[in-house]
């Protein structure tokens, strides 16, 4: 009887204690890092870990980007399991920083932010406190397979004066010209010219950023209806979706429909999509297929067909953040040595191996940035990307990029199918976005 | 212990011992059901953005009334409920009657085959469905071979719903069939024999005897399926989310999840919607009991 009572008391106590637990201090002298994309962020952090060496144990946890963001939200709001360092995308950073005050370590004094690109530092700054260790740029470009897009009639299809591949890649083309070339390519080969997930806003944001507009107006309020940039990006999406050609008697689309990261990236490796237009960070995935070395060329991003639009844009890009309850000192020492002090020319290494454009100002002057890359047809792609990144329209993304993005993408199918007009679509999306943040 | 109970009457002693035995279970219920329940009553008055909360009950209600996503989720949930549940229960009943026939060979094999989906992991089968129904998956390859052409199972809004319904049917029909089978076996065989001798046709027996006799079980499965559909989460989350826009398959439970973890957490508003689900489930159950009593 006594034993039974003891046992039940023990069980109850354990339950009560574990329920009250959730200790806020999880310092364990081991640096845990959460990030996504094995070919890029993870591979880069593994390199940083190797360079840093030292006595500190570093554990890098790979998650899908969406899973990481969900887990981070859940853990931050419920005192759950958290890493010491986490990668946060620029579009998301202001939202995390303002929604979880005190959860992220203020790095204003421990990191010298003047050594990084000012615009990048600004994204991780709230109320004058700088929280980020700036990482990569999302400067965009169009990657083209030079072995696939070769026929003169394909090249000449859309752009006056272009008859060679070199002329195409040197040109500043518009999305409408891009679609004409794509149609000619698909009509000749039966293959897709691009892979795109029409439920994903990535390409949409790339187009939008290049038009010098965003989801929000100057006051930070959502502004979809009557926003020339959004209307143009939607028009381009629909044009890409609708453009089909007659190949062997059947209507064939110019795109390969992707449903997730893998189905988006795989066609790049096996040649079933001849181009991809996205952030420079895709070079990690492009380069992961070594057999394709020399077959890719990089050119400027296609331009939207409205005034003010340019051939330069940005997609994504992210920075490292340190959790206030973790091993802050160890984490900062590590990030500082690698990302701020550029130990062992870290930035050159990740540029060459992963195609990563860092945000450290000093790194831009290194010789590697001026070198030819034989994977990309032996061109000076990194110097190109570096110069393009200076020309990206500067935009304040605000805190709610993904709320806007989801509202638009949720209603996109109706617009693509032609069941809703552009105006009805954008009005409804704006209302949905506003409801999300009310 | 013995000293503690000494001097108490037998009745009182039993009572004290009884309480001691149920304390562990009570503590668990208190911790994981009762306290959260009361906490959720507090939560509905809060509007949060991460860990920054403010009291705003009327704001939550206003948001709920004008929330197109909530209405969409409600509509989706009811589409699944109104289409999938009747098909599933009818199929389950037909399977049960067929498999109850003692003359049928390999009954055990069929029963196991139809019930097996119910014991597979939700995530595992969702991933398999997702692979098979991918744009260039095995199903579309087959459809293209026979000349029908590929179908946007995971990407087209209407087909996404059909995909979910097919998945749910595959997963849950066998589960409900088991209830009907056990119900059928508890019906006295003499009733069937008497009806047969009286010259009743198979259909007459089915509608005149089988269904009325199974009424309590049909009611039970209907109520369980209703609640199950209102809580539907796994299939839309694992099969559709990430593949295409989720607007046509997002259920109420998934919307709650999104508000709690995918968007910046707003547990207050999420609690409001969970109460809506609770009221709908209670209402539907009451209606079903009424209908069952009247017929």
Interface residues (C-beta under 8 A of the other chain):
Chain A: X1 X2 X4 X5 X8 X11 X12 X15 X16 X19 X66 X69 X70 X73 X74 X76 X77 X95 X96 X98 X99 X100 X101 X103 X197 X198 X199 X257 X259 X260 X263 X402 X403 X409 X410 X411 X412 X413 X428 X431 X432 X435 X436 X438
Chain B: X1 X2 X20 X23 X24 X27 X28 X31 X49 X50 X51 X52 X59 X63 X66 X67 X68 X69 X134 X135 X136 X152 X154 X155 X156 X157 X242 X243 X244 X245 X246 X247 X260 X261 X262 X263 X264 X265 X267
